[in-house]
Amino acid sequence: MTPEHSPMLRVALRVLDESVVVESPRPEGPVRMDQALPFFWELDDKAIGVAIRRAESEGKSISCCKGCAACCKAQPVPVTPPEAYSLYLLVESMPPPRRDEIRGRFADRVRRLREAGLDQHFLQRQSDLTKDEARTIAERYFRLGLVCPFLEDDSCGIYEVRPFVCRQYLVTSPAALCVDPFNNPVRPVPMPIAAAGATLQAGEKLTGTFQFTVPLVLALEYAESRRQELEQTFPARPLYQTWLEAVSK
């Protein structure tokens, strides 16, 4: 990172033998974690670019493209707490007709998740959940076919501010296999950094509370119930430094 007195915030990382650099104006005063997301997303995007070039150098090609929305139509799409709050603020900032439409979509997904008895599995996440238990819950969720509330004509309606997992989930297997990733040999592109995991680790260190992801369809409900926690602010340098230390591990 740049010296603390510098007007710019600049980070350089070595990712799969390539240099990744992100620079932006240094925030003034304390910031919330969601306010740091654009910087983290940009760094993540550049690391993903490195991963794509590595895959292509091995003769592989990315199957994902505009209009291929299988992962948007049933996957849990786990979002971190700051991303949940970012989505909440995004929806609240929309003009009333659009806001009401999107909120209606969220309400429909939450209702169906609640009727399936799954909502509390995600809202009251157990820290000791085993991989097998997590997979079973994810499969039950997948079978509900809960379409992302932001999906418009098989395209992402919030592409520029989409969560980490949406950015990183790329495959080199045939797109048709993604309709059932639990039973088909889907081949995701290995990612060189765990941006979402770093966000959870940084959040735990900064807030002192257990952090976990929730399905995107529960983002508004989660954000509303934990608004006080999500609105906490932190000095900018320790916040960015904590996240960078976590993502560099």
PLY file of the C-alpha trace (Angstrom):
ply
format ascii 1.0
element vertex 249
property float x
property float y
property float z
element edge 248
property int vertex1
property int vertex2
end_header
0.00 0.00 0.00
1.00 3.62 -0.53
2.23 5.72 2.45
-0.53 6.99 4.72
-0.01 10.64 3.74
-0.44 9.92 0.00
-3.67 11.24 -1.61
-3.96 7.99 -3.56
-4.52 4.44 -2.39
-2.43 2.07 -4.48
-2.06 -1.67 -4.06
0.18 -4.01 -6.02
-0.09 -7.78 -5.73
1.68 -10.65 -7.43
-0.95 -13.02 -8.85
0.16 -16.16 -10.71
3.42 -14.44 -11.67
1.63 -11.34 -12.97
1.55 -7.91 -11.36
-1.92 -6.67 -10.38
-2.22 -2.98 -9.52
-5.25 -1.02 -8.34
-5.25 2.68 -7.56
-7.96 5.09 -6.41
-8.30 8.30 -4.37
-7.70 7.64 -0.69
-10.95 7.74 1.33
-11.34 10.68 3.67
-12.29 9.76 7.21
-13.76 6.47 8.49
-15.51 4.15 6.02
-17.97 1.29 6.14
-16.86 -2.03 4.68
-19.38 -1.79 1.85
-17.85 1.53 0.81
-14.54 -0.25 0.20
-16.14 -2.84 -2.10
-15.48 -1.02 -5.41
-11.75 -1.12 -4.67
-11.88 -4.80 -3.69
-14.03 -5.68 -6.72
-11.53 -4.00 -9.05
-8.66 -5.94 -7.53
-10.69 -9.14 -7.78
-11.55 -8.43 -11.44
-7.89 -8.01 -12.31
-6.97 -11.24 -10.51
-9.76 -13.00 -12.40
-8.30 -11.66 -15.64
-5.01 -13.35 -14.74
-6.84 -16.63 -14.05
-8.62 -16.41 -17.42
-5.35 -15.82 -19.26
-3.80 -18.78 -17.46
-6.72 -21.03 -18.47
-6.57 -19.83 -22.08
-2.81 -20.43 -22.20
-3.60 -24.05 -21.33
-5.92 -24.34 -24.33
-9.15 -23.86 -22.40
-11.94 -21.42 -23.19
-14.48 -19.76 -20.91
-18.01 -21.02 -21.55
-19.76 -18.20 -19.68
-21.18 -15.38 -21.80
-24.02 -12.88 -21.87
-27.33 -14.71 -21.99
-25.96 -17.81 -20.27
-27.72 -17.44 -16.94
-28.00 -20.95 -15.51
-26.09 -19.98 -12.36
-28.46 -17.02 -11.84
-31.59 -19.17 -11.90
-31.05 -21.59 -9.04
-27.70 -21.15 -7.29
-27.65 -19.75 -3.72
-25.20 -17.01 -4.88
-23.56 -16.42 -1.48
-22.88 -12.77 -0.67
-20.79 -11.35 2.15
-22.32 -9.00 4.76
-20.92 -5.82 3.14
-22.26 -6.96 -0.22
-25.68 -7.66 1.31
-25.74 -4.11 2.66
-24.54 -2.72 -0.67
-27.44 -4.48 -2.42
-29.86 -3.19 0.22
-28.71 0.40 -0.37
-28.87 -0.12 -4.12
-32.49 -1.24 -3.98
-33.41 1.59 -1.62
-31.93 4.12 -4.06
-34.09 2.95 -6.97
-37.11 4.98 -8.18
-40.30 3.79 -6.41
-41.79 1.70 -9.27
-38.52 -0.16 -9.86
-37.79 -0.47 -6.15
-41.23 -1.95 -5.50
-40.78 -4.43 -8.35
-37.38 -5.62 -7.12
-38.54 -5.78 -3.51
-41.50 -7.86 -4.68
-39.14 -10.32 -6.32
-37.06 -10.58 -3.16
-40.21 -11.12 -1.06
-41.33 -13.94 -3.37
-37.96 -15.74 -3.08
-37.85 -15.31 0.69
-41.39 -16.67 1.02
-40.55 -19.76 -1.01
-37.35 -20.29 0.93
-39.25 -19.98 4.20
-41.93 -22.41 3.05
-39.18 -24.92 2.29
-37.89 -24.49 5.84
-34.49 -23.26 4.67
-34.38 -19.56 5.52
-33.07 -19.98 9.06
-30.33 -22.33 7.89
-28.85 -19.32 6.12
-29.82 -16.48 8.46
-28.61 -18.28 11.60
-25.55 -19.97 10.13
-23.83 -22.57 12.28
-20.07 -22.08 12.50
-19.56 -25.86 12.83
-21.58 -26.88 9.74
-19.86 -29.79 7.96
-19.20 -29.83 4.21
-21.72 -32.63 3.73
-24.40 -30.72 5.64
-23.67 -27.56 3.68
-23.89 -29.47 0.39
-27.25 -31.01 1.33
-28.68 -27.58 2.18
-27.26 -26.12 -1.05
-28.85 -28.92 -3.09
-32.23 -28.36 -1.43
-31.92 -24.65 -2.22
-30.96 -25.37 -5.83
-34.05 -27.54 -6.41
-36.28 -24.55 -5.54
-35.17 -22.72 -8.70
-35.03 -19.27 -7.09
-34.13 -16.84 -9.86
-31.91 -13.89 -8.92
-34.15 -10.84 -8.38
-31.80 -8.78 -10.54
-31.90 -11.06 -13.59
-33.37 -9.29 -16.64
-33.84 -11.19 -19.92
-31.10 -13.64 -18.94
-28.68 -10.78 -18.24
-27.42 -9.31 -14.97
-29.23 -6.10 -14.05
-26.48 -5.03 -11.62
-23.42 -6.20 -13.54
-21.05 -3.44 -12.41
-21.79 -4.05 -8.72
-22.37 -7.81 -8.80
-20.98 -9.81 -5.84
-17.58 -11.52 -5.69
-19.02 -14.98 -6.36
-20.73 -13.80 -9.57
-17.43 -12.38 -10.80
-15.39 -15.46 -9.96
-17.72 -18.26 -11.01
-16.46 -19.07 -14.51
-16.37 -22.49 -16.14
-14.56 -24.15 -19.05
-17.00 -27.06 -19.29
-19.98 -26.90 -21.70
-22.52 -24.33 -20.55
-25.31 -26.92 -20.76
-23.82 -28.78 -17.79
-24.49 -25.84 -15.48
-28.21 -26.66 -15.31
-27.28 -29.29 -12.70
-23.82 -28.60 -11.27
-24.29 -31.12 -8.46
-24.52 -34.07 -10.82
-22.66 -32.86 -13.92
-18.86 -32.59 -14.33
-18.74 -28.79 -14.27
-15.18 -27.42 -14.44
-14.81 -24.04 -12.68
-11.78 -21.89 -13.40
-9.45 -21.99 -10.35
-9.28 -18.56 -8.77
-5.95 -17.21 -7.46
-7.47 -15.16 -4.64
-10.38 -15.74 -2.27
-11.90 -12.27 -2.20
-15.14 -13.22 -0.46
-13.26 -15.22 2.16
-10.95 -12.26 2.78
-13.99 -10.04 3.27
-15.39 -12.41 5.89
-12.03 -12.66 7.68
-11.55 -8.90 7.65
-15.10 -8.39 8.89
-14.57 -10.76 11.80
-11.34 -9.04 12.80
-12.82 -5.55 12.54
-16.22 -6.20 14.14
-15.33 -9.04 16.49
-18.39 -11.01 15.33
-18.75 -14.24 13.35
-19.21 -13.45 9.65
-20.90 -15.67 7.07
-22.40 -15.43 3.62
-26.12 -15.53 2.85
-27.88 -16.32 -0.44
-28.39 -13.16 -2.47
-32.18 -13.55 -2.21
-31.86 -13.05 1.57
-29.60 -9.99 1.27
-32.30 -7.41 2.03
-33.67 -9.32 5.01
-30.17 -9.90 6.37
-29.18 -6.24 5.91
-32.33 -4.95 7.58
-31.85 -7.22 10.60
-28.16 -6.31 11.04
-28.17 -2.71 9.92
-26.49 -1.38 13.05
-23.57 -3.77 12.65
-23.27 -3.13 8.91
-23.18 0.64 9.39
-20.09 0.52 11.59
-17.21 2.62 10.27
-13.48 2.05 10.57
-10.34 4.06 9.84
-9.65 3.53 6.15
-6.06 2.31 6.31
-6.62 -0.49 8.89
-9.74 -1.63 7.00
-7.94 -1.93 3.65
-4.83 -3.35 5.28
-6.80 -6.04 7.12
-8.56 -7.11 3.92
-5.33 -7.16 1.93
-3.56 -9.24 4.56
-6.42 -11.74 4.43
-6.53 -11.93 0.62
-2.74 -12.31 0.40
-2.65 -15.46 2.51
0 1
1 2
2 3
3 4
4 5
5 6
6 7
7 8
8 9
9 10
10 11
11 12
12 13
13 14
14 15
15 16
16 17
17 18
18 19
19 20
20 21
21 22
22 23
23 24
24 25
25 26
26 27
27 28
28 29
29 30
30 31
31 32
32 33
33 34
34 35
35 36
36 37
37 38
38 39
39 40
40 41
41 42
42 43
43 44
44 45
45 46
46 47
47 48
48 49
49 50
50 51
51 52
52 53
53 54
54 55
55 56
56 57
57 58
58 59
59 60
60 61
61 62
62 63
63 64
64 65
65 66
66 67
67 68
68 69
69 70
70 71
71 72
72 73
73 74
74 75
75 76
76 77
77 78
78 79
79 80
80 81
81 82
82 83
83 84
84 85
85 86
86 87
87 88
88 89
89 90
90 91
91 92
92 93
93 94
94 95
95 96
96 97
97 98
98 99
99 100
100 101
101 102
102 103
103 104
104 105
105 106
106 107
107 108
108 109
109 110
110 111
111 112
112 113
113 114
114 115
115 116
116 117
117 118
118 119
119 120
120 121
121 122
122 123
123 124
124 125
125 126
126 127
127 128
128 129
129 130
130 131
131 132
132 133
133 134
134 135
135 136
136 137
137 138
138 139
139 140
140 141
141 142
142 143
143 144
144 145
145 146
146 147
147 148
148 149
149 150
150 151
151 152
152 153
153 154
154 155
155 156
156 157
157 158
158 159
159 160
160 161
161 162
162 163
163 164
164 165
165 166
166 167
167 168
168 169
169 170
170 171
171 172
172 173
173 174
174 175
175 176
176 177
177 178
178 179
179 180
180 181
181 182
182 183
183 184
184 185
185 186
186 187
187 188
188 189
189 190
190 191
191 192
192 193
193 194
194 195
195 196
196 197
197 198
198 199
199 200
200 201
201 202
202 203
203 204
204 205
205 206
206 207
207 208
208 209
209 210
210 211
211 212
212 213
213 214
214 215
215 216
216 217
217 218
218 219
219 220
220 221
221 222
222 223
223 224
224 225
225 226
226 227
227 228
228 229
229 230
230 231
231 232
232 233
233 234
234 235
235 236
236 237
237 238
238 239
239 240
240 241
241 242
242 243
243 244
244 245
245 246
246 247
247 248
